[in-house]
Amino acid sequence: MQVTHGSVVSFNYTLTDDEGNILDSNEACDPLSYLHGYDNIIPGLESALEGVATGHKSEVVVEAADAYGEVNEEAIFEIARDQFPESVPVEPGMQFVGETADGDAPFVVTAVNDTGVMVDANHPLAGKRLHFDVEIVDVR
């Protein structure tokens, strides 16, 4: 059976960046399953898997625009330090969820000074070309 809209696809993958660093893998886990055609995985990978069948193996390169998007500079901004509880030490690398006009959003602290906290609301993989080694285990 080939991967088409509405297929349940199970696959194994290893995700790397341009330098070959492993970013994610399900090597020690069960295959990842998703419903094809419903935006359950990044668009570039979903498009590359259209029409393949069980047993298919490939290397798929997905540009940032077809993955997690380009870096949005407007999503990097400063929040006044007094918006954080004094009892909580705020340090670069910390992650938290904050309220926005569009609802709750995840943020990563990138810098801290006496008056403000720089945060980045972009996905950690925004702006990156992604490389997937993929093996289709099952299509139903």
Secondary structure by P-SEA (a helix, b strand, c coil): ccccccccccccbbbbccccccccccccccccccccccccccaaaaaaaccccccbbbbbbbcccccccccccccccccccccccccccccccbbbbbbccccbbbbbbccccccbbbbbcccccccbbbbbbccccccc
